[in-house]
Amino acid sequence: MVCTFNQKSVMKYWFMCILVGFCCCHDCYWEFNDRYLYENGAIAEIDSVDSSLRYLVTERVINFAQDDNYIIVYQIPTFGERYRSMRESAPIEYKDSLNDQYNMMKEIHHCYWIIHKKDSRVWGPMNYGDFRRLCKKLRVKTNLNPKYEQKLSTSDFHHIRKEKW
């Protein structure tokens, strides 16, 4: 079959549409460096020994940025499957701190986090005021893009159960 110029253009167009469609079907993924990554709405640290992931900020990360020393994160938690499995698989000595973190995240709703890249120290969850103060104190040299900030809506949290874990 011999294709004319118009047929070739149409074929290229459909090929590009299919290619873009396949690209959009993949999960979101972003590497900060060889140690941290964003994957499917969460920030994780990559274990240097077995390459497993240790989730630092789970589910529904809306915005993040980084400088040479820090990763800053804005999150509206959903307390979905990843968070539940992390809590269930945590050693007993961490259960109380995860419970405290859960309660704090429910109270804050819009959570901010700071991750120190060099030693894996994590601050958060925090409200916006505490986050800005700590960014200033730590001399964080990046800002979150304000277009991703969301106004608090109670409908965001209708699915969160009232009982304690």
N, C-alpha and C positions, 0 to 999 in steps of 0.2 A: 504494500500500500504506500502510495506516495502522498505526502502531506503538503498542502499548500502553505503559504506564509500565515494565513489566517488560522488554519487548523493547528499549526505549530504554536501560535500565540495562545489559542484556547487551551491546548494541551498543557502548556507551561503554566497557565493560570490555574487550572484544576490541580496540577501537581503541587503548586505552591499552597493552594488551599488545603489540600490533604496533609502536606508537610506541617503547616502551621497548626492544623487540627490535632495532629499527633503530638506536637510539642506542647500544646496546651493541656493535654491529658496527663502529663507527668506531674508528679508532686513537686512542690516548691522546695528549692534547695539552695543554700548559700553558704560558702565556707568563709569564715572570718580570717582564719589562718590554718595552720596544720593541726590545731588543737580544739577549735570551737566551730560550730556550724548552726545554721538555722535550717530546720527541716519540718515541713508541714505544720507551721504555726508554733513551733517550740524551739528553744535554744538549748543546745546540748554540748557537752564536753566529750571529746573523743579520747577513750582510754589508750594510752601509749603502748600498753602491753598487748591487749587483745582486740583493740579497735572497737570495742563495744561503746555504746553511748550512755552517758550519765546525764539525764535531763536536769537542767538547772532552772529553767522557766518553762513550764508545761503549757500546752494548749492556748490557742488564741492570742498569740503574740501579734499585735497589730502593727508595731513600728519598732525599728531598731536602728542604731547607728554605732560607729566605733571610731576610736582614735588609736594612737599607738599603744595605750595602756588599758583602755576600758571599752567594754561593750555596754551600751545603755539600751534599755528595753521598756516598751510600753505594752501592757497586756490588759485585756479584759477577760478574766478567767471564766471558763465554762465548766470546770470540774468534770470533764469527760472521762473516757476510758483510760487514756494515758495517765491521768492524774490518779485515778482509782487504782490502777495496777501498780503505779509507783508506791502508793501508800500501802497497799497490801503486801508488796514484796519487800518493804523496808524492814531492816532489823528492828527488833523490839525497842532498842535504845533510841531510835529515831521517831517512833510513833507519836510521842507527845509533842515533839517539835513540829512534825507534819500537821498534827491536829491544830496546834497554835497557828501555824502558817495558814491553814485552811480558814480558820475563823477570822484571821486578819484580812485575808483576801476577800472574804464575803463582806466584811465591814467596809473595806476601802472601795471595792468594785473596780475602779480603774487603778491598776497597780503599775508601779515603776520599779525597775531593778537596775543595779549596777554590778557588772562582773569585772573583776580585776583579772586581766589576761595572764599576767605573770605567775600569780599564785592561786588562781581559781577561787579567790574569795568572792562571795556573793552577798550583796546588800539588797534586802527587799523581802517581802513587798513593802512599798512605801506609797504614801499619798504624794501628790504633785509638789506640795510645799517642802516636805522632807527631802524629796528627790532633788529639787533645785538647790537646797542648802548643802546637801552632801556632794553634789556635782561641783559646787563652788569650792567646798572644803578640799575635795580630792583633786581639784584643778582639771576636771574632765574637759577636753578641748573639742567636743563635738556636741551637736544638738539634734534632737529628734525633729523630724519634719512635721510641722504643725497641721498639715492637711490631713494627717491620719488620726488626729485626736478626735475622739467622739464624745458627744454630750451624754451624760448619764441618763439612761432610760430604765425605768423599773421593769420594762418588758424584757430587758436583757437577762434578768435574774429570776424570772418566774419559774424556771425549771429547777432551781436549787432547793433542795429539801431543807426543812427547818431543823430536823433532828441532828444531833451530834453523831459523829462516826461511832 
